[in-house]
Amino acid sequence: MLENTISIKLYNVILLGYILSIDVTVQVLKENVGKNIMIKLKGDKVIRGTLTKFDQHMNLVLSDATEYKGGDQTKLGNILLKGDNIIIISPQE
């Protein structure tokens, strides 16, 4: 057995229909701080808002956020989204 084996885990994220490495996703998030983004979450929820901050775990802080679910929309204001619940991140123009 190899005693000094290093295990590297590459995390992938779906962004705009493509599977991208975490490094590319972080770059896209950096470029979109202060801009509107759409987030699709587990449970068929969609949230739109302005990306304020993010971290290495893909936790996102949005301002002026609105949740869209089943034709209803709810204004949420400032929110923190846990990266574990995010399925798709899409920059909005």
Legacy VTK file of the C-alpha trace (Angstrom):
# vtk DataFile Version 3.0
C-alpha trace
ASCII
DATASET POLYDATA
POINTS 93 float
0.000 0.000 0.000
1.053 3.554 -0.620
1.457 5.393 2.652
1.725 8.906 1.225
-1.254 8.871 -1.106
-3.028 12.188 -1.598
-6.711 12.163 -2.410
-8.016 15.093 -4.441
-11.723 15.624 -4.844
-12.957 17.854 -7.672
-16.355 19.380 -7.075
-18.493 20.156 -10.103
-21.324 22.648 -10.339
-23.965 22.994 -13.034
-23.902 26.529 -14.401
-25.756 27.639 -17.514
-26.285 24.031 -18.579
-22.620 22.998 -18.362
-20.699 21.110 -15.717
-17.835 23.345 -14.645
-15.044 22.950 -12.151
-15.356 24.902 -8.923
-12.583 27.284 -10.062
-14.557 28.386 -13.118
-17.730 28.745 -11.065
-15.954 30.934 -8.515
-14.661 33.128 -11.348
-18.189 33.526 -12.750
-19.492 34.415 -9.280
-16.698 36.981 -8.798
-17.644 38.600 -12.099
-21.297 38.804 -11.054
-21.011 40.316 -7.561
-23.317 43.319 -7.558
-25.339 41.941 -10.484
-28.671 40.126 -10.689
-28.602 36.340 -10.662
-31.194 33.562 -10.724
-30.790 30.573 -8.417
-32.679 27.306 -8.743
-32.919 25.440 -5.448
-33.955 21.956 -4.403
-37.728 21.773 -3.990
-38.537 23.591 -7.255
-37.850 27.039 -5.816
-36.373 29.824 -7.905
-34.853 32.918 -6.312
-33.713 36.056 -8.071
-31.710 38.822 -6.483
-28.466 40.766 -6.469
-25.387 38.729 -5.562
-23.717 40.472 -2.636
-21.222 37.900 -1.328
-20.285 34.223 -1.623
-17.816 31.804 -0.067
-15.893 28.657 -1.005
-18.882 26.485 -0.022
-21.111 28.282 -2.559
-23.126 29.909 0.219
-24.558 33.037 -1.384
-25.800 36.314 0.086
-28.437 38.023 -2.062
-30.033 41.423 -1.613
-33.464 42.416 -2.963
-34.268 38.713 -3.338
-37.605 37.423 -4.595
-38.764 33.788 -4.467
-40.800 32.360 -7.357
-42.735 29.138 -6.765
-45.778 27.841 -8.594
-46.740 31.198 -10.094
-46.471 32.998 -6.744
-43.732 35.420 -5.842
-42.597 36.477 -2.402
-40.206 39.323 -1.662
-37.497 38.104 0.719
-35.115 41.064 0.928
-31.597 40.105 2.113
-31.036 36.350 2.367
-28.324 33.719 2.786
-28.589 30.617 0.595
-26.715 27.492 1.669
-24.621 26.048 -1.131
-25.958 22.531 -0.424
-29.406 23.573 -1.666
-28.322 25.217 -4.919
-28.859 23.343 -8.189
-28.301 26.055 -10.824
-26.752 29.530 -10.750
-27.565 31.733 -13.720
-26.363 35.321 -14.229
-29.170 37.580 -15.490
-28.731 40.422 -17.967
LINES 1 94
93 0 1 2 3 4 5 6 7 8 9 10 11 12 13 14 15 16 17 18 19 20 21 22 23 24 25 26 27 28 29 30 31 32 33 34 35 36 37 38 39 40 41 42 43 44 45 46 47 48 49 50 51 52 53 54 55 56 57 58 59 60 61 62 63 64 65 66 67 68 69 70 71 72 73 74 75 76 77 78 79 80 81 82 83 84 85 86 87 88 89 90 91 92
